[in-house]
Amino acid sequence: MTEIDGVLRGNAHRSGVTRVVNTPPAGVTRVVNAPLPTKYGDFQAFGYLDHDRGDEQVALVYGDIREEGMLTRLHSECLTGDAFGSTHCECGPQLSTALREIVAEGRGILVYLRGHEGRGIGLLGKLRAMKLQAEGLDTVEANLALGLPVDARDYRVAAEILHDLGVRSVRLLSNNPRKREALLRHGIKIDEQVSLLIPPCENNITYLRTKRERLDHYLPHLDAVVHSS
């Protein structure tokens, strides 16, 4: 302890002053709830701030979500697929199909997870990996060749958002077993995992096969394509 520290500590002790340290907030905070009419139906958009990463997050809610077994989709951000309609992946069709199924169900939640671009490696990392895939590597090999993780996504935020919305249990609309494991680990009860199967095309069949064979995604509909190719 320096001399000045000792003086300050002594003065604070003699004056009875207690120093208050402001701890920055952690986790997610709900910031806003606004109506969001879409071509699929009229949703409520719940906006959140993730204080740990600084990301802005959104959950689209349709209908009354207070019941058990709420149909829920955790959708990882994919600019190329969701916004540009890339056929390299099935993300865009999965997003639109999930929203349609939630509306058809009459209630449900889609949590759109920003910061998940390219399984968490970011947009530029994903584009670099796509370049390597065009040269012959698969999606796992490409990430590793770049020195990047195969899957860096964290679903803590999704679980915290579901807890904030009062969700007691979900029917998880996903082919990815890691999403199920992550939600269970963060205290979300899973009543059922519901497949979200999109017909493959020439541009994404290799990518989808790799997801099934190396990332354990449940994609049984690829069997017919594999057997016929």
C-alpha positions in Angstrom: 0.0 0.0 0.0 1.4 3.4 -1.0 1.5 6.4 1.4 -1.4 8.1 -0.4 -3.5 4.9 -0.2 -2.9 4.9 3.5 -3.9 8.5 3.9 -7.1 8.1 1.8 -8.0 4.9 3.7 -7.4 6.6 7.0 -9.5 9.6 6.1 -12.3 7.4 4.9 -12.2 5.4 8.1 -12.2 8.5 10.3 -15.0 10.2 8.4 -17.2 7.1 8.4 -17.5 7.2 4.6 -18.3 3.9 2.9 -17.2 3.6 -0.7 -19.8 2.2 -3.0 -18.6 0.2 -6.0 -21.1 0.1 -8.8 -21.1 -3.3 -10.3 -22.0 -3.3 -14.0 -25.1 -5.3 -14.9 -24.7 -8.8 -16.2 -26.8 -11.1 -18.3 -29.7 -9.8 -20.4 -32.1 -7.0 -19.7 -35.4 -6.5 -21.5 -35.4 -3.1 -23.1 -38.6 -2.9 -25.2 -41.6 -4.7 -26.4 -43.2 -3.6 -29.7 -45.8 -5.0 -32.1 -44.2 -6.5 -35.3 -46.6 -7.3 -38.1 -45.0 -9.7 -40.6 -46.2 -11.6 -43.7 -46.4 -14.6 -41.5 -48.5 -13.1 -38.8 -48.6 -10.4 -36.1 -45.8 -10.9 -33.5 -44.6 -9.1 -30.5 -40.9 -8.2 -30.7 -39.1 -8.3 -27.3 -35.8 -6.5 -27.5 -33.0 -7.3 -25.1 -29.5 -6.1 -24.3 -26.8 -8.7 -23.5 -24.6 -6.9 -21.0 -21.9 -9.6 -21.1 -21.3 -9.3 -24.9 -22.9 -6.0 -25.8 -25.2 -7.7 -28.4 -28.7 -6.6 -29.0 -31.1 -9.6 -29.1 -34.7 -10.1 -30.1 -37.4 -12.7 -29.4 -40.5 -12.8 -31.6 -43.6 -14.0 -29.6 -46.8 -15.1 -31.1 -50.0 -15.7 -29.1 -50.2 -16.7 -25.4 -47.0 -18.3 -24.3 -47.9 -19.1 -20.7 -48.7 -22.8 -21.5 -46.3 -25.7 -21.1 -44.5 -27.1 -24.1 -44.2 -23.9 -26.0 -43.0 -24.3 -29.7 -39.7 -22.5 -29.7 -37.0 -21.9 -32.3 -33.5 -20.7 -31.5 -32.3 -19.2 -34.8 -28.7 -18.4 -35.2 -28.1 -15.2 -37.1 -27.2 -15.9 -40.8 -26.9 -12.8 -42.9 -26.2 -14.7 -46.1 -29.0 -17.1 -45.7 -31.7 -15.0 -43.9 -31.3 -11.7 -45.8 -29.6 -12.6 -49.1 -31.2 -15.9 -49.7 -28.0 -17.9 -50.1 -28.5 -21.6 -50.9 -25.2 -22.5 -49.4 -27.1 -23.3 -46.2 -30.7 -23.9 -45.2 -30.9 -21.1 -42.8 -33.2 -18.8 -44.7 -35.9 -21.5 -45.3 -35.6 -22.7 -41.7 -36.3 -19.1 -40.5 -39.4 -18.7 -42.7 -40.6 -22.3 -42.0 -40.2 -21.8 -38.2 -42.3 -18.6 -38.3 -45.0 -20.3 -40.3 -45.1 -23.2 -38.0 -45.3 -21.0 -34.9 -48.3 -19.1 -36.5 -50.0 -22.4 -37.5 -49.5 -23.6 -33.9 -51.3 -20.4 -32.6 -48.5 -19.6 -30.2 -44.7 -19.8 -30.0 -41.4 -18.1 -29.7 -38.5 -17.5 -32.1 -35.3 -16.2 -30.5 -33.1 -14.6 -33.1 -29.5 -15.0 -31.8 -27.2 -12.3 -33.0 -23.5 -12.9 -32.7 -24.0 -16.5 -34.0 -23.0 -15.7 -37.6 -21.1 -18.7 -39.1 -21.6 -20.8 -35.9 -20.1 -17.9 -33.9 -17.0 -17.1 -36.0 -18.4 -13.9 -37.5 -19.3 -12.8 -41.0 -15.7 -12.4 -42.3 -14.7 -15.7 -40.8 -17.7 -17.4 -42.4 -16.9 -15.9 -45.8 -13.3 -17.1 -45.5 -14.6 -20.6 -44.6 -17.0 -20.6 -47.5 -14.1 -19.8 -49.8 -12.2 -22.8 -48.5 -15.4 -24.9 -48.9 -15.6 -23.9 -52.6 -12.0 -25.2 -52.9 -12.9 -28.6 -51.5 -12.9 -28.5 -47.7 -16.0 -29.3 -45.7 -17.5 -26.8 -43.2 -15.6 -28.4 -40.3 -12.3 -28.7 -42.1 -12.6 -25.1 -43.3 -13.0 -23.6 -39.8 -10.1 -25.7 -38.4 -7.9 -24.7 -41.4 -8.5 -21.1 -40.4 -7.6 -21.7 -36.8 -11.2 -21.1 -35.8 -13.6 -23.2 -33.6 -16.0 -25.6 -35.3 -18.9 -24.2 -33.3 -18.4 -21.2 -30.9 -22.1 -20.5 -30.2 -23.3 -19.9 -26.7 -27.0 -20.4 -25.9 -26.9 -18.8 -22.4 -28.6 -15.6 -23.8 -31.5 -17.7 -25.3 -32.1 -19.4 -22.0 -32.1 -16.1 -20.1 -34.6 -14.7 -22.6 -36.9 -17.7 -22.2 -36.7 -17.4 -18.4 -37.5 -13.7 -18.6 -40.6 -14.5 -20.8 -41.8 -16.9 -18.2 -41.5 -20.0 -20.4 -41.7 -23.1 -18.3 -41.0 -25.8 -20.9 -40.5 -25.9 -24.7 -40.9 -28.1 -27.8 -37.6 -27.2 -29.4 -37.8 -26.7 -33.2 -34.3 -27.8 -34.1 -32.2 -30.6 -35.7 -29.2 -29.7 -33.5 -28.7 -31.8 -30.3 -26.3 -29.1 -28.9 -29.2 -26.6 -28.6 -31.2 -29.1 -26.6 -28.2 -29.9 -24.3 -27.5 -26.1 -23.8 -31.0 -25.2 -22.8 -31.2 -28.1 -20.4 -27.9 -27.0 -18.9 -29.3 -23.5 -18.4 -32.5 -24.8 -16.7 -35.0 -24.9 -19.6 -37.2 -28.0 -19.7 -37.4 -29.7 -23.1 -40.7 -31.6 -23.6 -39.8 -32.6 -27.2 -37.4 -31.8 -30.0 -39.2 -31.2 -33.2 -37.3 -31.6 -36.5 -37.1 -28.7 -38.9 -36.2 -30.5 -42.2 -35.6 -28.4 -45.4 -35.3 -30.2 -48.7 -31.7 -30.0 -49.8 -30.4 -28.5 -53.1 -27.3 -29.0 -55.2 -25.6 -26.1 -53.5 -26.0 -27.3 -49.9 -26.2 -31.1 -50.0 -22.4 -31.5 -49.1 -22.8 -28.9 -46.3 -25.8 -30.7 -44.9 -24.2 -34.1 -45.1 -21.2 -32.7 -43.1 -23.6 -31.3 -40.5 -25.2 -34.8 -40.1 -22.0 -36.9 -40.2 -19.7 -34.6 -38.2 -21.9 -32.3 -36.1 -24.6 -34.9 -35.2 -27.5 -33.0 -36.7 -30.7 -35.0 -37.1 -31.3 -35.0 -40.9 -32.9 -38.3 -41.9 -34.3 -36.8 -45.1 -30.9 -36.8 -46.6 -31.0 -40.7 -46.8 -32.9 -40.6 -50.1 -30.5 -38.1 -51.6 -27.5 -40.1 -50.4 -28.9 -43.3 -51.8 -29.8 -41.8 -55.1 -26.5 -40.0 -55.7 
